[in-house]
Amino acid sequence: MITINSLSIQYGAKHLFKNLSGRINSRDRIGLVGVNGAGKSTLLKILAGISETDPGIITRSKQITCGYLPQEIVGLEPGRTLYEEAESAFAPLLSKQKELDAINIKLAVPLQDPAVMQDMVNRQGELQHELDHSNVFRIKATIEKVLAGLGFKESDLDRNCHSFSGGWLMRLMLAKQLLAAPSFLFLDEPTNHLDIESLTWLEEFLAAYPGALIIVSHDRAFLDNMTSLTWELSLGNLTVYKGNYSSYVKEKELRLQIQRSAYTNQQAKIDQTKRFIDRFRAKSTKAKQAQSRMRQLEKMDVIELEDTEQKISFRFPPAPASGRLAIDVNDLCKSYGSKEVFTHLGFELQRGDKMAIVGVNGAGKSTLVKILSGLVPCDSGAIRLGHNVSLSYFGQHQAQELSPQYTVLETLNQIEADKTVTQTRSLLGAFLFKGDEVDKKVQVLSGGEKSRLALAKMIATPANLLIMDEPTNHLDMMSQEILQDALGQYDGTIIVVSHNRYFLDHFVNKVLEIKNGGATLFEGNLAYYLEKNARERQHAPPVETIADPEQTPSSGSVKGKKARQEQAKIREEKNSLLKPYLTKIKEAEKEIDHLESRKAELEGLLADPELYKDQEVFFEKSKEYAAVERRLAHFYQQWEVNQEKVEQIESSFPS
């Protein structure tokens, strides 16, 4: 278990965190959410032990391990191959194997000192026991399985790491964390560089992950599928919601309604009190009452409203009238040197069709949309646009084509000259340019900001065929929803490359899958395509991994059957030993939840000055508060003791 005890961080006058407290249990699945700048990545680093805090603020149970995936590439050794870098995740285990091998060699030569010999024999036994209960003999197969799941090919294993692009190196960093299998895994935007196929594999892998997961992500579908608790950072406070991201959105709206009502009532009371003070403070007969009211105001716990401005909505300019046919693609072929990207690719879209292009990274999705947009030539084939079809394209290179001397607002004013400043600011606000940010020069914008501005510019340009390559990459959840709603209402044709499943599922009616150099068109939304793919995978023969077949018993062999029976027996024994301790942990957690709730209630009562007027009630509540704290300490201790027993049992069995 990891606990946070009154964590506070302040930068100047701004409180990033104000007395944050919380608890992460050993099998929790937590989504950490909040607006940009709320401190999600900062909290993740603190919890994972990457950033330091004062002693006692963060406490961790004994024997737990923490893993952390940052958003940037760090910690890769120059000169290593892909396999060698992945293997470094097992460094502690391999170090023990190396030590054992060295002892075995030394013991083969009799030494004169019996005491030294005995020490070596004892150490040999310890190491052998630890390694027998680890997966040291399955390291190669495990590495190859995880790398294949994240999209690497067998031919990649011996490539130098630094010959891969940044996106593939981030996949490697994710692979290392999965292979290390820490008991608490902290992931900061793990889906950023994954395609839908590797995303699906990652979800299946994490669904069976034995430890706790704490995830920061802008991928709503991923959070919905992976989490059962949501921690929200807002105004420096931490609020815990039970359920995944979609459940959190619904519950939060209910809480906000209550908060707004309480805020309105409190503000009315404050105004009334201030009017009383202003009216009577100068009158001798009422001065004492006015002073009392002033003290009440000073002690009042003022309710803060979150910055929840109304969701901005916008519509695309009406699509110019065109013929029924939007685009017709026939027999398209493209190669780069000897590498064939796709051959004989074709599809047809009618006006109003909205098609997603999907496939693994490197399948040719971005190449295809660039060919369709006229930016890259095809080797052969034909592309025919329908009558009066005008095309608008968004890709990552568009950000480089912005004029650096213009401000953000001026960039859009060139296109939206007929729009009011308010309308243009609303569109920019949807893409996170608010207040004075619209007056920033393009030349000082970050890469992500330029990408968002280029997307806003494309949206403001009238067209009836939109082609977009990863439009949500630099958008937060609210901006993604604004864009998906606008695309859903758009009356033109859309072709979009994206790995964001929730985003795509809200407006596409066709899916083009590029695979093995060919393309298949699916009629229906993304959910239909994913369901159909899942059914096909279930009925397909088992996928061969790139592991050495000698290392893995055949599922049909007698040896394989015997191994499975032995594994089942081990699992049954392990579960039998774990059951009483897991039951006690669950009971302790239930009591802790109840007591923490009561403690918070009592703290609210004890903070009310009115309580002190009745000394008998005050002493009664103070006594109850002390008793609750004692019981909390008792159940936390019970939790720790039983958790240690669970960890000891789990470490004594093969992982």
C-alpha positions as CSV (number, residue, x, y, z in Angstrom):
1,M,0.0,0.0,0.0
2,I,1.1,3.6,-0.7
3,T,-0.4,6.4,1.4
4,I,-0.3,10.2,0.9
5,N,-0.4,12.1,4.2
6,S,-1.2,15.9,3.8
7,L,0.9,16.6,0.7
8,S,1.2,20.3,-0.1
9,I,3.2,22.0,-2.9
10,Q,3.2,25.7,-3.6
11,Y,4.8,27.7,-6.4
12,G,4.8,31.4,-5.3
13,A,1.2,32.2,-4.5
14,K,-0.2,29.3,-6.4
15,H,-1.0,26.1,-4.5
16,L,-0.5,23.1,-6.8
17,F,-1.5,20.7,-4.0
18,K,-3.3,21.6,-0.7
19,N,-3.1,18.9,2.0
20,L,-3.6,16.0,-0.4
21,S,-4.3,12.6,1.3
22,G,-5.1,9.3,-0.3
23,R,-4.3,5.6,-0.4
24,I,-3.4,3.2,-3.2
25,N,-4.0,-0.5,-2.5
26,S,-2.1,-3.4,-4.1
27,R,-4.6,-4.1,-6.8
28,D,-6.1,-0.7,-7.5
29,R,-6.7,0.5,-11.1
30,I,-6.7,4.3,-10.9
31,G,-7.1,6.9,-13.6
32,L,-5.5,10.2,-12.6
33,V,-7.4,13.1,-14.3
34,G,-7.5,16.9,-14.2
35,V,-7.1,19.9,-16.5
36,N,-3.7,20.7,-18.0
37,G,-1.5,22.1,-15.3
38,A,-3.4,20.5,-12.4
39,G,-0.3,18.5,-11.4
40,K,-1.0,15.0,-12.7
41,S,2.5,14.3,-13.9
42,T,4.0,15.9,-10.8
43,L,1.9,13.7,-8.5
44,L,2.7,10.6,-10.5
45,K,6.5,11.2,-10.1
46,I,6.1,11.8,-6.3
47,L,4.1,8.6,-5.8
48,A,6.6,6.6,-7.9
49,G,9.5,8.0,-5.8
50,I,11.0,9.9,-8.8
51,S,10.5,13.2,-7.1
52,E,11.3,13.7,-3.4
53,T,9.0,15.0,-0.6
54,D,9.5,15.6,3.1
55,P,9.8,12.5,5.2
56,G,6.5,10.9,6.3
57,I,4.4,12.5,3.5
58,I,4.5,9.4,1.3
59,T,4.7,6.0,3.0
60,R,5.1,2.7,1.2
61,S,4.7,-0.8,2.5
62,K,7.8,-3.0,2.8
63,Q,8.9,-5.0,-0.2
64,I,6.8,-3.1,-2.8
65,T,8.4,-2.0,-6.0
66,C,7.4,1.0,-8.2
67,G,7.8,1.5,-11.9
68,Y,7.3,4.7,-13.8
69,L,6.8,5.5,-17.5
70,P,7.5,9.2,-18.3
71,Q,6.3,11.0,-21.5
72,E,9.9,11.5,-22.6
73,I,12.7,9.1,-23.6
74,V,15.1,8.6,-20.7
75,G,17.5,5.9,-19.4
76,L,18.4,4.1,-22.7
77,E,22.0,3.0,-22.9
78,P,23.8,3.9,-26.2
79,G,25.0,1.0,-28.2
80,R,22.5,-1.6,-27.0
81,T,20.3,-3.6,-29.3
82,L,16.5,-3.7,-28.9
83,Y,16.7,-7.1,-27.2
84,E,19.6,-6.0,-24.9
85,E,17.8,-2.9,-23.7
86,A,14.6,-4.9,-23.0
87,E,16.6,-7.5,-21.2
88,S,18.0,-4.8,-18.9
89,A,14.5,-4.8,-17.2
90,F,15.6,-8.1,-15.6
91,A,19.0,-6.8,-14.4
92,P,18.5,-7.7,-10.7
93,L,17.5,-11.3,-11.7
94,L,20.3,-11.7,-14.2
95,S,22.8,-10.3,-11.6
96,K,21.8,-13.1,-9.2
97,Q,22.1,-15.7,-11.9
98,K,25.6,-14.3,-12.7
99,E,26.6,-14.5,-9.0
100,L,25.3,-18.1,-8.8
101,D,27.3,-19.1,-11.8
102,A,30.4,-17.6,-10.3
103,I,29.9,-19.4,-7.0
104,N,29.3,-22.7,-8.9
105,I,32.6,-22.3,-10.6
106,K,34.5,-21.5,-7.4
107,L,32.9,-24.5,-5.6
108,A,34.1,-26.8,-8.3
109,V,37.7,-26.1,-7.0
110,P,38.0,-27.2,-3.4
111,L,39.2,-24.4,-1.1
112,Q,41.3,-24.7,2.0
113,D,39.1,-22.6,4.3
114,P,36.0,-24.6,5.3
115,A,34.3,-21.5,6.7
116,V,34.6,-19.7,3.3
117,M,33.3,-22.9,1.6
118,Q,30.3,-23.0,3.9
119,D,29.4,-19.3,3.4
120,M,29.5,-19.9,-0.4
121,V,27.3,-23.0,-0.1
122,N,24.8,-21.1,2.0
123,R,24.8,-18.2,-0.5
124,Q,24.4,-20.8,-3.3
125,G,21.3,-22.2,-1.7
126,E,19.8,-18.7,-1.2
127,L,20.3,-17.7,-4.8
128,Q,19.1,-21.1,-6.1
129,H,15.9,-20.8,-4.1
130,E,15.2,-17.3,-5.4
131,L,15.9,-18.2,-9.0
132,D,13.8,-21.3,-8.8
133,H,10.9,-19.2,-7.8
134,S,11.4,-16.6,-10.5
135,N,10.9,-16.5,-14.3
136,V,14.7,-16.4,-15.1
137,F,14.4,-19.4,-17.4
138,R,11.6,-17.7,-19.3
139,I,13.2,-14.3,-19.8
140,K,13.8,-14.7,-23.6
141,A,10.3,-15.9,-24.4
142,T,8.8,-13.2,-22.2
143,I,10.8,-10.4,-23.8
144,E,9.9,-11.6,-27.3
145,K,6.2,-11.9,-26.4
146,V,6.0,-8.4,-25.0
147,L,8.0,-6.8,-27.8
148,A,5.8,-8.5,-30.4
149,G,2.7,-7.4,-28.6
150,L,3.9,-3.8,-28.8
151,G,4.4,-4.1,-32.6
152,F,8.2,-5.0,-32.9
153,K,9.2,-7.6,-35.5
154,E,11.6,-10.5,-35.0
155,S,14.0,-8.7,-37.3
156,D,14.1,-5.7,-35.0
157,L,15.6,-7.6,-32.0
158,D,19.2,-7.1,-33.1
159,R,18.8,-3.5,-34.3
160,N,20.6,-0.7,-32.4
161,C,18.0,1.1,-30.3
162,H,18.9,4.5,-31.6
163,S,18.0,3.4,-35.1
164,F,14.3,3.5,-34.1
165,S,12.2,6.6,-34.2
166,G,11.1,8.4,-30.9
167,G,7.7,6.7,-31.0
168,W,9.2,3.2,-31.2
169,L,11.6,4.1,-28.4
170,M,8.7,5.1,-26.2
171,R,7.2,1.6,-27.0
172,L,10.5,0.1,-25.8
173,M,10.4,2.1,-22.6
174,L,6.8,0.8,-22.0
175,A,8.0,-2.7,-22.7
176,K,10.7,-2.4,-20.1
177,Q,8.2,-1.4,-17.4
178,L,5.9,-4.3,-18.3
179,L,8.8,-6.7,-18.2
180,A,10.0,-5.4,-14.9
181,A,6.5,-6.1,-13.5
182,P,6.7,-3.8,-10.4
183,S,3.9,-4.1,-7.8
184,F,2.9,-0.5,-8.4
185,L,3.1,0.7,-12.0
186,F,2.7,4.5,-12.8
187,L,2.0,5.2,-16.5
188,D,2.1,8.8,-17.9
189,E,0.3,8.8,-21.3
190,P,1.2,5.1,-22.2
191,T,-1.0,5.1,-25.4
192,N,0.5,8.2,-27.1
193,H,2.6,6.2,-29.6
194,L,0.5,3.0,-30.0
195,D,-1.7,2.0,-32.9
196,I,-5.1,0.3,-32.3
197,E,-3.7,-3.2,-32.6
198,S,-0.9,-2.7,-30.0
199,L,-3.4,-0.8,-27.8
200,T,-5.7,-3.8,-27.8
201,W,-2.8,-6.0,-26.8
202,L,-1.7,-3.7,-24.0
203,E,-5.3,-3.6,-22.6
204,E,-5.3,-7.5,-22.6
205,F,-1.9,-7.6,-20.9
206,L,-2.8,-5.0,-18.2
207,A,-6.2,-6.7,-17.5
208,A,-4.2,-9.6,-16.2
209,Y,-1.5,-7.5,-14.5
210,P,-1.2,-8.6,-10.8
211,G,-0.1,-5.2,-9.4
212,A,-1.6,-1.8,-9.0
213,L,-2.0,0.6,-12.0
214,I,-2.0,4.4,-11.8
215,I,-2.6,5.9,-15.2
216,V,-2.6,9.4,-16.7
217,S,-4.1,9.4,-20.2
218,H,-6.1,11.5,-22.7
219,D,-7.5,8.3,-24.2
220,R,-11.0,8.0,-22.8
221,A,-11.6,4.4,-24.1
222,F,-8.3,3.2,-22.5
223,L,-9.3,4.8,-19.1
224,D,-12.8,3.3,-19.3
225,N,-11.4,-0.2,-20.1
226,M,-8.5,-0.1,-17.6
227,T,-9.6,1.7,-14.4
228,S,-12.2,1.2,-11.6
229,L,-11.2,4.3,-9.6
230,T,-10.8,7.9,-10.7
231,W,-8.6,10.4,-8.8
232,E,-9.4,14.0,-9.9
233,L,-6.9,16.9,-9.2
234,S,-8.8,20.2,-9.1
235,L,-8.0,23.5,-7.4
236,G,-5.1,21.8,-5.5
237,N,-7.5,19.2,-4.0
238,L,-7.8,15.4,-4.6
239,T,-11.3,13.9,-5.0
240,V,-11.8,10.1,-5.4
241,Y,-14.6,8.8,-7.5
242,K,-15.5,5.1,-7.7
243,G,-15.8,3.8,-11.3
244,N,-14.0,4.5,-14.6
245,Y,-13.8,7.7,-16.5
246,S,-17.3,7.7,-17.9
247,S,-18.7,7.0,-14.4
248,Y,-16.6,9.9,-13.1
249,V,-18.0,12.3,-15.7
250,K,-21.6,11.6,-14.7
251,E,-20.9,11.7,-10.9
252,K,-18.8,14.9,-11.3
253,E,-21.7,16.7,-13.0
254,L,-24.0,15.8,-10.1
255,R,-21.4,17.0,-7.6
256,L,-20.9,20.3,-9.6
257,Q,-24.7,20.9,-9.5
258,I,-24.6,20.5,-5.7
259,Q,-21.4,22.7,-5.4
260,R,-22.9,25.5,-7.6
261,S,-26.1,25.5,-5.5
262,A,-24.0,25.6,-2.2
263,Y,-21.8,28.4,-3.7
264,T,-24.8,30.5,-4.7
265,N,-26.4,30.1,-1.3
266,Q,-23.1,31.0,0.5
267,Q,-22.5,34.0,-1.7
268,A,-26.0,35.3,-0.9
269,K,-25.3,34.9,2.8
270,I,-21.9,36.7,2.4
271,D,-23.6,39.6,0.6
272,Q,-26.3,39.8,3.2
273,T,-23.8,39.8,6.0
274,K,-21.6,42.5,4.3
275,R,-24.7,44.7,3.9
276,F,-25.5,44.3,7.6
277,I,-21.9,45.2,8.5
278,D,-21.8,48.3,6.2
279,R,-25.2,49.5,7.6
280,F,-24.7,49.0,11.3
281,R,-20.9,49.1,12.1
282,A,-21.1,52.9,12.8
283,K,-24.2,52.6,15.1
284,S,-23.3,52.1,18.7
285,T,-26.3,49.9,19.4
286,K,-25.4,47.5,16.6
287,A,-21.6,47.8,16.5
288,K,-21.1,44.7,18.6
289,Q,-23.3,42.6,16.3
290,A,-21.5,44.0,13.3
291,Q,-18.1,43.0,14.8
292,S,-19.5,39.5,15.4
293,R,-20.6,39.2,11.8
294,M,-17.2,40.3,10.6
295,R,-15.6,37.5,12.6
296,Q,-18.0,35.1,11.1
297,L,-17.0,36.1,7.6
298,E,-13.3,35.8,8.5
299,K,-13.8,32.3,9.8
300,M,-16.1,31.2,7.0
301,D,-14.7,28.4,4.8
302,V,-15.4,30.0,1.4
303,I,-16.5,27.6,-1.3
304,E,-14.4,27.7,-4.5
305,L,-16.0,27.0,-7.8
306,E,-13.9,25.1,-10.3
307,D,-13.0,26.7,-13.6
308,T,-15.7,24.9,-15.5
309,E,-16.6,27.3,-18.2
310,Q,-19.4,26.1,-20.5
311,K,-18.3,23.6,-23.1
312,I,-17.5,25.5,-26.2
313,S,-19.2,24.3,-29.3
314,F,-18.6,25.2,-32.9
315,R,-19.7,24.0,-36.3
316,F,-17.6,23.6,-39.5
317,P,-18.4,26.1,-42.3
318,P,-21.1,24.5,-44.5
319,A,-19.6,22.1,-47.0
320,P,-19.7,23.6,-50.5
321,A,-22.2,21.7,-52.7
322,S,-20.7,18.8,-54.7
323,G,-21.7,15.7,-56.6
324,R,-22.7,12.5,-55.0
325,L,-19.3,10.9,-55.5
326,A,-16.7,12.3,-53.1
327,I,-13.5,10.3,-54.0
328,D,-12.8,7.1,-56.0
329,V,-9.4,5.3,-55.5
330,N,-8.4,2.6,-57.8
331,D,-5.5,0.1,-57.9
332,L,-3.2,2.3,-55.8
333,C,0.4,1.1,-55.4
334,K,3.3,2.6,-53.4
335,S,6.8,1.5,-52.6
336,Y,9.9,3.1,-51.1
337,G,12.9,1.5,-52.8
338,S,12.5,-2.3,-52.3
339,K,10.0,-1.8,-49.5
340,E,6.4,-2.3,-50.7
341,V,3.9,-0.2,-48.7
342,F,0.7,-1.3,-50.3
343,T,-0.5,-2.7,-53.7
344,H,-3.8,-2.5,-55.6
345,L,-5.5,-0.5,-52.9
346,G,-8.9,0.9,-53.7
347,F,-12.1,2.3,-52.2
348,E,-15.0,4.7,-53.0
349,L,-16.7,7.3,-50.7
350,Q,-19.9,9.1,-51.2
351,R,-20.7,12.6,-50.0
352,G,-21.2,12.5,-46.2
353,D,-19.2,9.3,-45.7
354,K,-16.8,9.4,-42.7
355,M,-14.0,6.9,-42.9
356,A,-11.3,5.9,-40.4
357,I,-8.0,4.5,-41.7
358,V,-6.5,2.0,-39.2
359,G,-3.5,-0.4,-39.1
360,V,-0.3,-1.0,-37.3
361,N,2.4,1.6,-37.2
362,G,4.3,1.4,-40.5
363,A,1.4,-0.1,-42.4
364,G,1.2,3.0,-44.6
365,K,-1.7,5.1,-43.1
366,S,0.1,8.4,-43.2
367,T,1.5,7.6,-46.7
368,L,-2.0,7.0,-48.0
369,V,-3.5,10.2,-46.8
370,K,-0.5,12.2,-48.1
371,I,-1.1,10.5,-51.5
372,L,-4.8,11.3,-51.4
373,S,-4.0,14.9,-50.5
374,G,-1.5,15.2,-53.4
375,L,1.5,15.7,-51.2
376,V,3.2,12.4,-52.2
377,P,3.0,10.7,-55.6
378,C,1.8,7.1,-56.0
379,D,3.7,4.6,-58.1
380,S,0.6,3.6,-60.1
381,G,-3.2,3.7,-59.8
382,A,-5.8,6.5,-60.0
383,I,-7.5,8.9,-57.6
384,R,-10.6,10.7,-58.9
385,L,-12.3,13.5,-56.9
386,G,-16.1,14.0,-57.5
387,H,-17.6,17.0,-59.1
388,N,-16.8,20.3,-57.2
389,V,-15.0,18.4,-54.4
390,S,-12.6,20.7,-52.5
391,L,-10.1,19.1,-50.2
392,S,-8.6,20.3,-46.9
393,Y,-5.7,18.4,-45.2
394,F,-4.3,18.3,-41.7
395,G,-1.1,16.6,-40.9
396,Q,1.8,17.1,-38.6
397,H,3.8,19.1,-41.2
398,Q,1.0,21.7,-41.4
399,A,2.4,23.3,-38.2
400,Q,5.6,24.1,-40.1
401,E,3.7,26.0,-42.8
402,L,2.2,28.6,-40.4
403,S,3.5,32.2,-40.8
404,P,5.8,32.8,-37.8
405,Q,5.3,36.6,-37.8
406,Y,1.5,36.5,-37.2
407,T,-0.2,36.1,-33.8
408,V,-2.6,33.2,-33.1
409,L,-5.6,35.4,-33.6
410,E,-4.2,37.0,-36.8
411,T,-3.6,33.5,-38.3
412,L,-7.3,32.7,-38.1
413,N,-8.5,36.2,-39.0
414,Q,-6.9,35.7,-42.4
415,I,-9.4,32.9,-43.1
416,E,-12.4,34.1,-41.0
417,A,-12.5,37.7,-42.0
418,D,-16.3,37.7,-42.0
419,K,-16.4,36.3,-38.4
420,T,-16.5,38.5,-35.2
421,V,-13.6,38.5,-32.8
422,T,-15.8,36.6,-30.3
423,Q,-16.5,33.8,-32.8
424,T,-12.9,33.5,-33.7
425,R,-11.8,33.5,-30.1
426,S,-14.5,30.8,-29.4
427,L,-12.9,28.5,-32.0
428,L,-9.4,29.2,-30.7
429,G,-10.7,28.5,-27.1
430,A,-11.8,25.0,-28.2
431,F,-8.2,24.3,-29.1
432,L,-6.9,25.6,-25.8
433,F,-5.9,29.2,-26.8
434,K,-7.6,31.3,-24.1
435,G,-7.3,34.9,-22.9
436,D,-3.9,36.6,-23.8
437,E,-2.7,33.4,-25.5
438,V,-4.4,34.5,-28.7
439,D,-1.9,37.4,-28.9
440,K,1.2,35.1,-28.9
441,K,3.3,35.1,-32.0
442,V,3.4,31.8,-33.9
443,Q,7.2,31.8,-33.7
444,V,7.1,31.4,-29.9
445,L,4.5,28.5,-29.8
446,S,5.5,25.0,-28.8
447,G,5.2,22.1,-31.3
448,G,1.9,21.0,-29.7
449,E,0.5,24.6,-29.8
450,K,1.4,25.0,-33.5
451,S,-0.3,21.7,-34.3
452,R,-3.5,22.8,-32.5
453,L,-3.4,26.1,-34.4
454,A,-2.9,24.4,-37.7
455,L,-5.9,22.1,-36.9
456,A,-8.1,25.2,-36.1
457,K,-7.0,26.8,-39.3
458,M,-8.0,23.8,-41.4
459,I,-11.4,23.7,-39.6
460,A,-12.0,27.3,-40.5
461,T,-11.3,26.7,-44.2
462,P,-14.4,25.8,-46.2
463,A,-14.1,22.4,-47.8
464,N,-16.3,19.3,-48.5
465,L,-13.6,16.7,-48.1
466,L,-11.5,16.7,-44.9
467,I,-8.4,14.5,-44.6
468,M,-6.8,14.4,-41.2
469,D,-3.8,12.6,-39.8
470,E,-3.9,12.1,-36.0
471,P,-5.9,15.3,-35.2
472,T,-6.2,14.6,-31.4
473,N,-2.5,14.1,-30.6
474,H,-2.2,17.5,-28.8
475,L,-5.8,17.9,-27.5
476,D,-7.1,17.4,-24.0
477,M,-10.3,15.4,-23.4
478,M,-12.6,18.4,-23.6
479,S,-11.1,19.6,-26.9
480,Q,-11.3,16.1,-28.3
481,E,-15.0,16.0,-27.5
482,I,-15.6,19.4,-29.1
483,L,-13.9,18.3,-32.3
484,Q,-15.7,14.9,-32.4
485,D,-19.1,16.7,-32.0
486,A,-18.3,19.1,-34.8
487,L,-17.1,16.3,-37.1
488,G,-20.3,14.4,-36.3
489,Q,-22.4,17.4,-37.5
490,Y,-20.2,18.1,-40.5
491,D,-22.2,17.5,-43.8
492,G,-19.1,16.8,-45.9
493,T,-16.8,13.8,-46.3
494,I,-14.1,12.8,-43.8
495,I,-11.0,10.6,-44.1
496,V,-9.2,10.4,-40.7
497,V,-6.2,8.5,-39.4
498,S,-6.3,8.1,-35.6
499,H,-5.7,5.6,-32.8
500,N,-8.2,7.3,-30.5
501,R,-11.1,4.8,-30.4
502,Y,-13.6,6.9,-28.4
503,F,-13.1,9.8,-30.7
504,L,-13.5,7.8,-33.9
505,D,-16.5,5.8,-32.7
506,H,-18.6,9.0,-32.5
507,F,-18.7,9.9,-36.1
508,V,-17.2,7.3,-38.5
509,N,-19.4,5.0,-40.6
510,K,-16.6,3.2,-42.5
511,V,-13.3,1.7,-41.5
512,L,-10.4,1.0,-43.9
513,E,-7.9,-1.4,-42.5
514,I,-4.4,-1.4,-44.1
515,K,-2.7,-4.8,-43.4
516,N,0.1,-6.7,-45.1
517,G,0.2,-4.3,-48.1
518,G,-3.5,-4.6,-48.8
519,A,-6.7,-2.9,-47.6
520,T,-10.1,-4.0,-46.5
521,L,-13.2,-1.7,-46.2
522,F,-15.6,-2.4,-43.3
523,E,-19.1,-0.9,-43.3
524,G,-19.9,0.4,-39.8
525,N,-18.4,2.3,-36.9
526,L,-15.1,1.5,-35.1
527,A,-16.8,-0.6,-32.4
528,Y,-18.2,-2.9,-35.1
529,Y,-14.7,-3.3,-36.7
530,L,-13.0,-4.0,-33.4
531,E,-15.7,-6.6,-32.4
532,K,-15.3,-8.3,-35.8
533,N,-11.6,-8.4,-35.4
534,A,-11.9,-9.8,-31.9
535,R,-14.2,-12.6,-33.1
536,E,-11.7,-13.5,-35.9
537,R,-8.8,-13.6,-33.4
538,Q,-10.8,-16.0,-31.2
539,H,-11.4,-18.4,-34.0
540,A,-7.9,-18.1,-35.5
541,P,-5.2,-20.7,-34.7
542,P,-2.9,-19.6,-31.8
543,V,-0.4,-17.0,-32.9
544,E,3.2,-18.2,-32.9
545,T,5.4,-16.0,-30.9
546,I,9.0,-15.5,-31.9
547,A,10.2,-17.5,-28.9
548,D,12.4,-20.6,-29.3
549,P,9.9,-23.5,-29.5
550,E,12.2,-25.6,-27.3
551,Q,11.7,-23.2,-24.4
552,T,7.9,-23.5,-24.4
553,P,6.1,-26.9,-24.1
554,S,3.7,-27.6,-27.0
555,S,0.1,-27.2,-25.9
556,G,-0.8,-30.5,-27.3
557,S,2.2,-32.5,-26.0
558,V,2.2,-34.7,-22.9
559,K,4.9,-32.5,-21.5
560,G,2.8,-29.4,-22.0
561,K,-0.3,-31.0,-20.4
562,K,1.8,-32.2,-17.4
563,A,3.3,-28.7,-17.0
564,R,-0.2,-27.1,-17.0
565,Q,-1.4,-29.6,-14.4
566,E,1.5,-28.7,-12.2
567,Q,0.9,-25.0,-12.7
568,A,-2.8,-25.4,-11.7
569,K,-1.8,-27.3,-8.6
570,I,0.7,-24.6,-7.6
571,R,-2.0,-21.9,-8.2
572,E,-4.5,-23.8,-6.1
573,E,-2.0,-24.1,-3.2
574,K,-1.0,-20.5,-3.5
575,N,-4.6,-19.3,-3.5
576,S,-5.4,-21.5,-0.5
577,L,-2.6,-19.9,1.5
578,L,-3.5,-16.4,0.3
579,K,-7.2,-16.5,1.0
580,P,-7.3,-15.9,4.8
581,Y,-5.0,-12.9,4.5
582,L,-6.8,-11.4,1.5
583,T,-10.0,-11.7,3.4
584,K,-8.5,-9.9,6.4
585,I,-7.1,-7.2,4.1
586,K,-10.6,-6.7,2.5
587,E,-12.2,-6.4,6.0
588,A,-9.5,-3.9,7.1
589,E,-10.0,-1.8,3.9
590,K,-13.8,-1.7,4.5
591,E,-13.2,-0.5,8.1
592,I,-10.6,2.0,7.0
593,D,-13.0,3.5,4.4
594,H,-15.8,3.8,7.0
595,L,-13.5,5.3,9.6
596,E,-11.9,7.8,7.2
597,S,-15.4,9.0,6.2
598,R,-16.4,9.4,9.8
599,K,-13.1,11.2,10.6
600,A,-13.8,13.7,7.8
601,E,-17.3,14.3,9.1
602,L,-15.9,14.9,12.6
603,E,-13.2,17.2,11.3
604,G,-16.0,19.3,9.6
605,L,-17.9,19.4,12.9
606,L,-14.9,20.3,15.0
607,A,-14.0,23.1,12.5
608,D,-17.4,24.8,13.1
609,P,-17.2,27.6,15.8
610,E,-20.8,26.9,16.7
611,L,-19.8,23.6,18.2
612,Y,-17.7,25.3,20.9
613,K,-20.8,26.9,22.4
614,D,-22.0,23.5,23.7
615,Q,-19.0,22.2,25.8
616,E,-20.7,18.8,26.4
617,V,-21.2,18.1,22.7
618,F,-17.7,19.5,21.9
619,F,-16.0,17.1,24.4
620,E,-18.2,14.2,23.1
621,K,-17.1,14.8,19.5
622,S,-13.5,15.3,20.5
623,K,-13.5,12.0,22.4
624,E,-15.1,10.2,19.4
625,Y,-12.5,11.8,17.1
626,A,-9.6,10.4,19.2
627,A,-11.3,7.0,19.3
628,V,-11.7,7.0,15.5
629,E,-8.0,7.9,15.1
630,R,-7.0,5.0,17.4
631,R,-9.1,2.5,15.5
632,L,-7.7,3.8,12.2
633,A,-4.2,3.2,13.4
634,H,-5.2,-0.3,14.5
635,F,-6.7,-1.3,11.1
636,Y,-3.9,0.3,9.1
637,Q,-1.5,-1.9,11.2
638,Q,-3.7,-4.9,10.5
639,W,-3.6,-4.1,6.8
640,E,0.2,-3.8,6.8
641,V,0.7,-7.1,8.7
642,N,-1.6,-9.1,6.4
643,Q,-0.2,-7.4,3.2
644,E,3.3,-8.4,4.2
645,K,2.1,-12.0,4.6
646,V,0.5,-11.9,1.1
647,E,3.8,-10.5,-0.3
648,Q,5.8,-13.2,1.4
649,I,3.6,-16.0,0.1
650,E,3.6,-14.5,-3.5
651,S,7.4,-14.2,-3.5
652,S,7.7,-17.8,-2.5
653,F,5.9,-19.0,-5.6
654,P,6.9,-18.8,-9.3
655,S,5.7,-15.6,-10.9
